[in-house]
Amino acid sequence: MSTDNTICMIEFLGSRKIQKEKMNSLSAAEKIREEEKGQSLNHRLETLISKKFEETGVQEKITSMNFMLEEMAEKMDQIMIMSQSNCREKINPSARKIRVKEMITMMLNQHGQLSAPQLCGLLNLSRTRCSEYLKEMEKKGVLESELNCRKRFYRIRQ
């Protein structure tokens, strides 16, 4: 190969390399332009949506509804706190005990006879507490019990 051919070849390869670099830089610039177009379109779209919200008053309605919901949540919290504190203050243990015993008597009047687990379910009491009340009432002569197949049924003494 001659020197002229070598120089031509080097120039050709050099120009190809420059062309590739230009193409790469052009494609990078095009990508940047596309991203900028997308961002500007997103910005325009957000602007249009916010204008529509303002025109129709939807944003104001949403804001007022959020405000109302927050107020309602605060009121509910206050009511819950007040009801919990009122329950603790109003009902002392002996008054609760008397009330539960009256409820037991009322249930037995309605149903005739019931077992301790049945009364627990009806009165929403623990089995231990319910059995305690039933034994006390039986001791005082208010109730009588009958053992039937490993279950004790209670009824009001006649």
C-alpha positions as a Markdown table, in Angstrom:
| # | Residue | x | y | z |
|---|---|---|---|---|
| 1 | Met | 0.0 | 0.0 | 0.0 |
| 2 | Ser | 1.2 | 3.4 | -0.8 |
| 3 | Thr | 1.5 | 6.3 | 1.5 |
| 4 | Asp | -1.3 | 8.2 | -0.3 |
| 5 | Asn | -3.6 | 5.2 | 0.2 |
| 6 | Thr | -2.7 | 5.0 | 3.9 |
| 7 | Ile | -3.4 | 8.7 | 4.3 |
| 8 | Cys | -6.7 | 8.4 | 2.5 |
| 9 | Met | -7.6 | 5.5 | 4.6 |
| 10 | Ile | -6.7 | 7.3 | 7.9 |
| 11 | Glu | -8.6 | 10.4 | 6.7 |
| 12 | Phe | -11.6 | 8.2 | 5.8 |
| 13 | Leu | -11.6 | 6.4 | 9.2 |
| 14 | Gly | -11.1 | 9.7 | 11.0 |
| 15 | Ser | -14.1 | 11.2 | 9.2 |
| 16 | Arg | -16.2 | 8.1 | 10.0 |
| 17 | Lys | -15.3 | 8.4 | 13.7 |
| 18 | Ile | -16.3 | 12.1 | 13.7 |
| 19 | Gln | -19.5 | 11.3 | 11.9 |
| 20 | Lys | -20.3 | 8.6 | 14.6 |
| 21 | Glu | -19.6 | 11.1 | 17.4 |
| 22 | Lys | -21.8 | 13.7 | 15.7 |
| 23 | Met | -24.6 | 11.1 | 15.3 |
| 24 | Asn | -24.2 | 10.1 | 19.0 |
| 25 | Ser | -24.3 | 13.7 | 20.1 |
| 26 | Leu | -27.3 | 14.4 | 17.8 |
| 27 | Ser | -29.2 | 11.4 | 19.2 |
| 28 | Ala | -28.4 | 12.6 | 22.8 |
| 29 | Ala | -29.6 | 16.1 | 21.9 |
| 30 | Glu | -32.8 | 14.6 | 20.3 |
| 31 | Lys | -33.4 | 12.6 | 23.5 |
| 32 | Ile | -33.0 | 15.7 | 25.6 |
| 33 | Arg | -35.4 | 17.6 | 23.3 |
| 34 | Glu | -38.0 | 14.8 | 23.6 |
| 35 | Glu | -37.7 | 14.7 | 27.3 |
| 36 | Glu | -38.2 | 18.5 | 27.5 |
| 37 | Lys | -41.2 | 18.2 | 25.2 |
| 38 | Gly | -42.7 | 15.6 | 27.4 |
| 39 | Gln | -42.1 | 17.7 | 30.5 |
| 40 | Ser | -43.6 | 20.8 | 28.9 |
| 41 | Leu | -46.6 | 18.7 | 27.9 |
| 42 | Asn | -47.0 | 17.4 | 31.4 |
| 43 | His | -46.7 | 21.0 | 32.7 |
| 44 | Arg | -49.4 | 22.2 | 30.2 |
| 45 | Leu | -51.7 | 19.3 | 31.1 |
| 46 | Glu | -51.3 | 20.0 | 34.9 |
| 47 | Thr | -52.0 | 23.7 | 34.2 |
| 48 | Leu | -55.2 | 22.9 | 32.2 |
| 49 | Ile | -56.4 | 20.5 | 34.9 |
| 50 | Ser | -55.9 | 23.0 | 37.7 |
| 51 | Lys | -57.7 | 25.7 | 35.6 |
| 52 | Lys | -60.6 | 23.3 | 35.1 |
| 53 | Phe | -60.7 | 22.6 | 38.8 |
| 54 | Glu | -60.8 | 26.3 | 39.6 |
| 55 | Glu | -63.5 | 27.0 | 37.0 |
| 56 | Thr | -65.8 | 24.2 | 38.2 |
| 57 | Gly | -65.1 | 24.8 | 41.9 |
| 58 | Val | -64.2 | 21.1 | 42.4 |
| 59 | Gln | -61.0 | 22.0 | 44.3 |
| 60 | Glu | -62.9 | 24.2 | 46.7 |
| 61 | Lys | -65.5 | 21.4 | 47.3 |
| 62 | Ile | -62.7 | 18.9 | 47.9 |
| 63 | Thr | -61.0 | 21.3 | 50.4 |
| 64 | Ser | -64.2 | 22.0 | 52.2 |
| 65 | Met | -65.1 | 18.3 | 52.4 |
| 66 | Asn | -61.6 | 17.5 | 53.8 |
| 67 | Phe | -62.0 | 20.2 | 56.4 |
| 68 | Met | -65.4 | 18.8 | 57.4 |
| 69 | Leu | -64.0 | 15.3 | 57.7 |
| 70 | Glu | -61.2 | 16.5 | 59.9 |
| 71 | Glu | -63.7 | 18.3 | 62.1 |
| 72 | Met | -65.9 | 15.2 | 62.3 |
| 73 | Ala | -62.9 | 13.1 | 63.3 |
| 74 | Glu | -62.0 | 15.5 | 66.0 |
| 75 | Lys | -65.5 | 15.5 | 67.4 |
| 76 | Met | -65.6 | 11.7 | 67.3 |
| 77 | Asp | -62.4 | 11.6 | 69.3 |
| 78 | Gln | -63.8 | 14.0 | 71.8 |
| 79 | Ile | -67.0 | 12.0 | 72.2 |
| 80 | Met | -65.0 | 8.8 | 72.6 |
| 81 | Ile | -62.9 | 10.3 | 75.3 |
| 82 | Met | -65.9 | 11.8 | 77.1 |
| 83 | Ser | -67.9 | 8.6 | 77.0 |
| 84 | Gln | -64.9 | 6.6 | 78.4 |
| 85 | Ser | -64.3 | 9.0 | 81.2 |
| 86 | Asn | -68.1 | 9.2 | 82.0 |
| 87 | Cys | -68.4 | 5.4 | 82.2 |
| 88 | Arg | -65.5 | 5.2 | 84.6 |
| 89 | Glu | -66.9 | 8.0 | 86.8 |
| 90 | Lys | -70.6 | 7.0 | 86.9 |
| 91 | Ile | -70.5 | 3.2 | 87.4 |
| 92 | Asn | -68.8 | 2.1 | 90.6 |
| 93 | Pro | -68.1 | -1.7 | 90.9 |
| 94 | Ser | -71.0 | -2.4 | 93.3 |
| 95 | Ala | -73.5 | -0.5 | 91.1 |
| 96 | Arg | -72.4 | -2.5 | 88.1 |
| 97 | Lys | -72.7 | -5.7 | 90.0 |
| 98 | Ile | -76.3 | -4.9 | 91.0 |
| 99 | Arg | -77.1 | -4.0 | 87.4 |
| 100 | Val | -75.7 | -7.2 | 86.0 |
| 101 | Lys | -77.5 | -9.3 | 88.6 |
| 102 | Glu | -80.8 | -7.5 | 87.6 |
| 103 | Met | -80.0 | -8.3 | 83.9 |
| 104 | Ile | -79.4 | -12.0 | 84.8 |
| 105 | Thr | -82.8 | -12.1 | 86.6 |
| 106 | Met | -84.5 | -10.4 | 83.6 |
| 107 | Met | -82.9 | -13.0 | 81.2 |
| 108 | Leu | -84.0 | -15.9 | 83.3 |
| 109 | Asn | -87.5 | -14.5 | 83.6 |
| 110 | Gln | -87.6 | -14.3 | 79.8 |
| 111 | His | -86.0 | -17.7 | 79.0 |
| 112 | Gly | -87.0 | -19.8 | 82.0 |
| 113 | Gln | -83.7 | -21.5 | 82.5 |
| 114 | Leu | -80.2 | -20.9 | 81.0 |
| 115 | Ser | -76.7 | -22.3 | 81.5 |
| 116 | Ala | -73.8 | -20.1 | 82.5 |
| 117 | Pro | -72.3 | -20.1 | 78.9 |
| 118 | Gln | -75.6 | -19.0 | 77.5 |
| 119 | Leu | -75.9 | -16.1 | 80.0 |
| 120 | Cys | -72.3 | -15.1 | 79.2 |
| 121 | Gly | -73.2 | -14.8 | 75.5 |
| 122 | Leu | -76.4 | -12.9 | 76.2 |
| 123 | Leu | -74.9 | -10.4 | 78.6 |
| 124 | Asn | -71.4 | -10.2 | 77.1 |
| 125 | Leu | -69.7 | -11.2 | 80.3 |
| 126 | Ser | -66.7 | -13.4 | 80.9 |
| 127 | Arg | -67.5 | -17.0 | 82.0 |
| 128 | Thr | -65.7 | -16.5 | 85.3 |
| 129 | Arg | -67.5 | -13.3 | 86.2 |
| 130 | Cys | -70.9 | -14.7 | 85.1 |
| 131 | Ser | -70.4 | -17.9 | 87.2 |
| 132 | Glu | -69.3 | -15.7 | 90.2 |
| 133 | Tyr | -72.6 | -13.7 | 90.0 |
| 134 | Leu | -74.7 | -16.9 | 89.5 |
| 135 | Lys | -73.1 | -18.6 | 92.6 |
| 136 | Glu | -73.7 | -15.5 | 94.7 |
| 137 | Met | -77.3 | -15.3 | 93.6 |
| 138 | Glu | -77.8 | -19.0 | 94.3 |
| 139 | Lys | -76.3 | -18.6 | 97.8 |
| 140 | Lys | -78.7 | -15.8 | 98.6 |
| 141 | Gly | -81.6 | -17.9 | 97.5 |
| 142 | Val | -82.6 | -15.9 | 94.4 |
| 143 | Leu | -81.7 | -18.7 | 92.0 |
| 144 | Glu | -81.7 | -22.5 | 92.0 |
| 145 | Ser | -79.6 | -24.7 | 89.7 |
| 146 | Glu | -79.9 | -28.1 | 88.3 |
| 147 | Leu | -77.1 | -30.3 | 86.9 |
| 148 | Asn | -78.0 | -31.9 | 83.6 |
| 149 | Cys | -75.4 | -33.8 | 81.6 |
| 150 | Arg | -72.4 | -31.8 | 83.0 |
| 151 | Lys | -74.2 | -28.5 | 82.4 |
| 152 | Arg | -75.6 | -26.5 | 85.2 |
| 153 | Phe | -78.9 | -24.7 | 84.4 |
| 154 | Tyr | -80.1 | -21.8 | 86.4 |
| 155 | Arg | -83.6 | -20.6 | 87.0 |
| 156 | Ile | -85.4 | -18.2 | 89.4 |
| 157 | Arg | -86.4 | -19.8 | 92.6 |
| 158 | Gln | -90.2 | -20.1 | 92.9 |
